[in-house]
Amino acid sequence: MGEVVRAPAVGTIAFVGTVVNRPVLSIEHPGGLRTTYEPLSSEAEAGQPVAQGDVLGVVASGGVCPTECLHVGVKLNDEYVNPRLYFGASVRVFLLTPN
């Protein structure tokens, strides 16, 4: 919690708000990509342009991990894709499944 999160690439903030009691931020990137981060506390506003490396906010409380973590989603043309395709193999990916 409190770790700074930076934009992975240029884009435009598409959404900043609360979804199911968790703060969420999404960025529209060129080429039909959208990245989403939660829980992320941010002062950014929808429509704001971002450059690679710009501070988006900080990891907030409210995640579903046993310890705090940042959930990252990637969509290509409105279809979810594996975040490792864009963030590299060093990213740990966990898929939550219902009990």
N, CA and C of each residue as an Amber inpcrd file, in Angstrom:
protein
   297
   0.8440000  -1.1720000   0.0000000   0.0000000   0.0000000   0.0000000
   0.8870000   1.2320000   0.0000000   0.4990000   2.2280000  -0.7990000
   1.2550000   3.4680000  -0.8650000   2.3200000   3.4960000  -1.9390000
   2.5570000   2.3800000  -2.6330000   3.5550000   2.3410000  -3.6980000
   3.0630000   3.1590000  -4.8950000   3.9700000   3.9260000  -5.4870000
   3.6380000   4.7440000  -6.6490000   3.4490000   3.8480000  -7.8690000
   2.4360000   4.1650000  -8.6670000   2.1610000   3.4460000  -9.9090000
   2.3130000   4.4400000 -11.0540000   3.0710000   4.0440000 -12.0640000
   3.3550000   4.9200000 -13.2050000   2.7200000   4.3700000 -14.4830000
   2.4350000   5.2750000 -15.4120000   1.8550000   4.8870000 -16.6970000
   2.8540000   4.0480000 -17.4820000   2.4170000   2.9100000 -18.0160000
   3.3290000   2.0630000 -18.7720000   3.6140000   2.5770000 -20.1770000
   2.7470000   3.4450000 -20.6870000   2.8760000   3.9560000 -22.0520000
   1.9750000   5.1870000 -22.1920000   2.1320000   5.9050000 -23.2860000
   1.3030000   7.0800000 -23.5280000  -0.1540000   6.6750000 -23.6660000
  -1.0390000   7.6020000 -23.3230000  -2.4600000   7.3520000 -23.4430000
  -3.2630000   8.4850000 -22.8560000  -4.5280000   8.2240000 -22.6570000
  -5.4580000   9.1890000 -22.0780000  -6.2320000   8.5020000 -20.9650000
  -6.3370000   9.1510000 -19.8170000  -7.1190000   8.5950000 -18.7120000
  -8.5630000   8.4650000 -19.1930000  -9.0870000   7.2550000 -19.1520000
 -10.4520000   6.9910000 -19.6150000 -11.4500000   6.9520000 -18.4660000
 -10.9940000   6.5160000 -17.2780000 -11.9080000   6.3740000 -16.1490000
 -11.1250000   6.4950000 -14.8530000 -11.6870000   7.2460000 -13.9180000
 -11.2030000   7.3080000 -12.5420000 -12.4450000   7.2970000 -11.6680000
 -12.5500000   6.3140000 -10.8030000 -13.7310000   6.2490000  -9.9520000
 -13.7120000   5.0110000  -9.0870000 -14.8560000   4.7200000  -8.5050000
 -14.9890000   3.5900000  -7.5980000 -15.8380000   2.5090000  -8.2500000
 -15.3360000   1.2750000  -8.1980000 -16.0720000   0.1230000  -8.6980000
 -16.0540000  -0.9190000  -7.5860000 -17.2300000  -1.3120000  -7.1290000
 -17.3780000  -2.2830000  -6.0530000 -16.4820000  -1.9050000  -4.8640000
 -16.6110000  -0.6770000  -4.4210000 -15.8910000  -0.1630000  -3.2460000
 -14.3800000  -0.1100000  -3.4020000 -13.8560000  -0.1890000  -4.6240000
 -12.4110000  -0.0980000  -4.8460000 -12.1190000   1.0200000  -5.8410000
 -11.0760000   1.8260000  -5.5720000 -10.7130000   2.8820000  -6.5140000
 -10.0310000   2.2910000  -7.7520000 -10.4860000   2.7360000  -8.9260000
 -10.0400000   2.1850000 -10.2020000  -9.6250000   3.3170000 -11.1310000
  -8.5970000   3.0490000 -11.9520000  -8.1780000   3.9910000 -12.9970000
  -7.9250000   3.1850000 -14.2630000  -8.3950000   3.6920000 -15.4100000
  -8.1640000   3.0510000 -16.7040000  -7.5470000   4.0540000 -17.6620000
  -6.6590000   3.5450000 -18.5260000  -6.0110000   4.3620000 -19.5490000
  -6.3180000   3.7690000 -20.9230000  -6.7270000   4.6240000 -21.8580000
  -6.8560000   4.2300000 -23.2610000  -5.5170000   4.5280000 -23.9230000
  -4.9360000   3.4980000 -24.5450000  -3.6650000   3.6420000 -25.2490000
  -3.9190000   3.5270000 -26.7500000  -3.0020000   4.0420000 -27.5730000
  -3.1620000   3.8840000 -29.0220000  -3.2310000   2.4030000 -29.4150000
  -3.8810000   2.1310000 -30.5240000  -3.9440000   0.7690000 -31.0480000
  -5.0130000  -0.1030000 -30.4200000  -5.9830000   0.4920000 -29.7220000
  -7.0780000  -0.2810000 -29.1570000  -6.7850000  -0.9220000 -27.8130000
  -5.7080000  -0.5040000 -27.1460000  -5.3700000  -1.0520000 -25.8300000
  -5.9790000  -0.2170000 -24.7130000  -6.3950000  -0.8930000 -23.6580000
  -6.8460000  -0.2360000 -22.4350000  -6.2340000  -0.9890000 -21.2680000
  -5.5960000  -0.2410000 -20.3490000  -5.0770000  -0.8500000 -19.1300000
  -5.8660000  -0.3160000 -17.9510000  -6.0870000  -1.1840000 -16.9650000
  -6.8690000  -0.8230000 -15.7870000  -6.1160000  -1.2490000 -14.5450000
  -6.1710000  -0.3890000 -13.5160000  -5.4290000  -0.5920000 -12.2780000
  -6.3690000  -0.4210000 -11.0960000  -6.3270000  -1.3900000 -10.1480000
  -7.1250000  -1.2720000  -8.9240000  -6.5630000  -2.1620000  -7.8350000
  -6.6200000  -1.7290000  -6.6030000  -7.0920000  -0.4470000  -6.0980000
  -6.0020000   0.6230000  -6.2430000  -6.3520000   1.7320000  -6.8620000
  -5.4020000   2.8060000  -7.1200000  -6.0130000   4.1370000  -6.7200000
  -5.4270000   4.7820000  -5.7350000  -5.8460000   6.1110000  -5.3250000
  -5.1710000   7.1200000  -6.2400000  -5.9610000   7.9960000  -6.8770000
  -5.4050000   8.9040000  -7.8760000  -6.1170000  10.2470000  -7.8690000
  -5.3650000  11.2750000  -8.2010000  -5.9140000  12.6160000  -8.3760000
  -6.1340000  12.9190000  -9.8570000  -5.8480000  11.9610000 -10.7370000
  -6.0090000  12.1500000 -12.1770000  -7.4850000  12.3320000 -12.5210000
  -7.7130000  12.8670000 -13.7040000  -9.0860000  13.0810000 -14.1750000
  -9.2610000  12.4680000 -15.5520000 -10.4580000  11.9700000 -15.8340000
 -10.7660000  11.4250000 -17.1550000 -10.4930000  12.4890000 -18.2110000
  -9.8940000  12.0650000 -19.3120000  -9.5560000  12.9660000 -20.3990000
  -8.1350000  13.5120000 -20.3190000  -7.4770000  13.2980000 -19.1970000
  -6.1150000  13.7990000 -18.9910000  -5.1270000  12.9350000 -19.7720000
  -4.2510000  13.5520000 -20.5840000  -3.2310000  12.7600000 -21.2700000
  -2.1350000  12.3360000 -20.3010000  -1.5270000  11.1750000 -20.5590000
  -0.4010000  10.7130000 -19.7510000   0.7220000  10.2660000 -20.6820000
   1.9490000  10.4600000 -20.2220000   3.1330000   9.9890000 -20.9260000
   3.6760000   8.7840000 -20.1860000   4.4620000   7.9770000 -20.8600000
   5.0890000   6.8370000 -20.2000000   5.8890000   7.3400000 -19.0050000
   5.6600000   6.7170000 -17.8490000   6.3730000   7.0800000 -16.6320000
   5.6770000   8.1020000 -15.7560000   4.6140000   8.7350000 -16.2520000
   3.8620000   9.6810000 -15.4140000   3.2550000   8.9490000 -14.2190000
   3.2400000   9.6170000 -13.0780000   2.6210000   9.0400000 -11.8880000
   1.1090000   9.0230000 -12.0670000   0.5200000   7.8360000 -11.8840000
  -0.9390000   7.6850000 -11.9640000  -1.5780000   7.8230000 -10.5950000
  -0.8970000   7.3600000  -9.5620000  -1.4320000   7.3700000  -8.2050000
  -0.6410000   6.4080000  -7.3500000  -1.2640000   5.9610000  -6.2610000
  -0.6170000   5.0120000  -5.3490000  -1.5600000   3.8450000  -5.0700000
  -0.9530000   2.6960000  -4.7880000  -1.7390000   1.5150000  -4.4450000
  -2.5030000   1.8010000  -3.1560000  -3.7920000   1.5850000  -3.2010000
  -4.6810000   1.8660000  -2.0650000  -5.0980000   0.5610000  -1.4020000
  -5.7520000   0.6820000  -0.2720000  -6.3260000  -0.5130000   0.3510000
  -7.6190000  -0.8450000  -0.3790000  -8.0670000  -2.0550000  -0.2140000
  -9.3310000  -2.4380000  -0.8270000  -9.2180000  -3.5530000  -1.8320000
  -8.0430000  -4.1270000  -2.0060000  -7.8940000  -5.2420000  -2.9300000
  -8.3980000  -6.5310000  -2.3080000  -8.3420000  -7.5940000  -3.0700000
  -8.8100000  -8.8880000  -2.5740000  -7.6580000  -9.8350000  -2.2570000
  -6.4210000  -9.3450000  -2.3080000  -5.2490000 -10.1630000  -1.9600000
  -5.1340000 -10.2690000  -0.4510000  -4.5180000 -11.3510000   0.0450000
  -4.2750000 -11.4620000   1.4860000  -3.3920000 -10.3160000   1.9860000
  -2.4520000  -9.8710000   1.1470000  -1.6680000  -8.6730000   1.4220000
  -1.9890000  -7.7060000   0.2910000  -1.6550000  -6.4560000   0.4630000
  -1.9970000  -5.4720000  -0.5720000  -1.2820000  -5.7930000  -1.8790000
  -1.9720000  -5.5870000  -2.9750000  -1.4060000  -5.7900000  -4.3040000
  -2.1570000  -4.9010000  -5.2870000  -1.6430000  -4.8240000  -6.4830000
  -2.2670000  -4.0380000  -7.5380000  -2.7700000  -4.9930000  -8.6100000
  -4.0360000  -4.8770000  -8.9370000  -4.6330000  -5.6750000 -10.0020000
  -4.5080000  -4.8850000 -11.3010000  -3.9980000  -5.5380000 -12.3440000
  -3.8170000  -4.8910000 -13.6340000  -4.5720000  -5.7040000 -14.6740000
  -5.4130000  -5.0200000 -15.4310000  -6.1290000  -5.6630000 -16.5280000
  -5.7220000  -5.0250000 -17.8400000  -5.6770000  -5.8240000 -18.8970000
  -5.3580000  -5.3140000 -20.2280000  -6.4180000  -5.8130000 -21.1940000
  -6.9610000  -4.8860000 -21.9530000  -7.9090000  -5.2360000 -23.0140000
  -7.3480000  -4.7710000 -24.3490000  -7.5510000  -5.5850000 -25.3660000
  -7.2300000  -5.2160000 -26.7320000  -8.5280000  -5.2940000 -27.5120000
  -8.9620000  -4.1500000 -28.0260000 -10.2390000  -4.0820000 -28.7550000
 -11.3770000  -4.6960000 -27.9500000 -11.4690000  -4.3060000 -26.6740000
 -12.5350000  -4.7160000 -25.7540000 -12.5180000  -6.1880000 -25.3580000
 -11.4320000  -6.9050000 -25.6220000 -11.2810000  -8.2920000 -25.1970000
 -10.1050000  -8.3770000 -24.2310000 -10.3180000  -9.0090000 -23.0580000
  -9.2180000  -9.1790000 -22.1110000  -8.1280000 -10.0450000 -22.7240000
  -6.8850000  -9.6420000 -22.4880000  -5.7270000 -10.4070000 -22.9390000
  -4.7780000 -10.5950000 -21.7570000  -3.8410000 -11.4970000 -21.8790000
  -2.8730000 -11.7670000 -20.8390000  -1.9800000 -10.5370000 -20.6360000
  -1.9430000  -9.9580000 -19.4280000  -1.1070000  -8.7790000 -19.1840000
   0.3760000  -9.0220000 -19.4630000   0.8200000 -10.2690000 -19.3750000
   2.2310000 -10.5710000 -19.6370000   2.6400000 -10.2340000 -21.0660000
   1.6800000 -10.2300000 -21.9910000   1.9950000  -9.8740000 -23.3660000
   2.5030000  -8.4360000 -23.4580000   2.1350000  -7.6080000 -22.4900000
   2.4820000  -6.1860000 -22.5270000   3.4050000  -5.7600000 -21.3970000
   3.3690000  -6.4590000 -20.2760000   4.1800000  -6.0790000 -19.1170000
   5.3770000  -6.9930000 -18.9040000   5.4930000  -8.0650000 -19.6710000
   6.6400000  -8.9470000 -19.5680000   6.4150000 -10.1080000 -18.6180000
   7.3040000 -11.0840000 -18.7070000   7.1860000 -12.3070000 -17.9250000
   7.4530000 -12.0950000 -16.4430000   8.0780000 -10.9740000 -16.0870000
   8.3860000 -10.7440000 -14.6720000   7.1470000 -10.3940000 -13.8560000
   6.0470000 -10.0700000 -14.5240000   4.8010000  -9.7430000 -13.8290000
   4.1630000 -11.0330000 -13.3430000   3.8030000 -11.0640000 -12.0680000
   3.1150000 -12.2320000 -11.5270000   1.6330000 -12.1050000 -11.8390000
   1.0700000 -13.1090000 -12.4520000  -0.3370000 -13.0980000 -12.8410000
  -1.0650000 -14.1790000 -12.0520000  -2.1150000 -13.7900000 -11.3820000
  -2.9730000 -14.7230000 -10.6440000  -4.3660000 -14.6160000 -11.2090000
  -4.9560000 -15.7280000 -11.5280000  -6.3310000 -15.7460000 -11.9920000
  -7.1870000 -16.2620000 -10.8500000  -8.1490000 -15.4400000 -10.4350000
  -9.0290000 -15.8420000  -9.3480000 -10.1430000 -16.7130000  -9.8950000
 -10.3980000 -17.8130000  -9.2310000 -11.4630000 -18.7100000  -9.6540000
 -12.4420000 -18.8570000  -8.4990000 -13.7270000 -19.0350000  -8.8080000
 -14.7070000 -19.2100000  -7.7390000 -14.4560000 -20.5190000  -7.0020000
 -14.8100000 -20.5340000  -5.7310000 -14.6460000 -21.7640000  -4.9260000
 -15.6610000 -22.8010000  -5.3130000
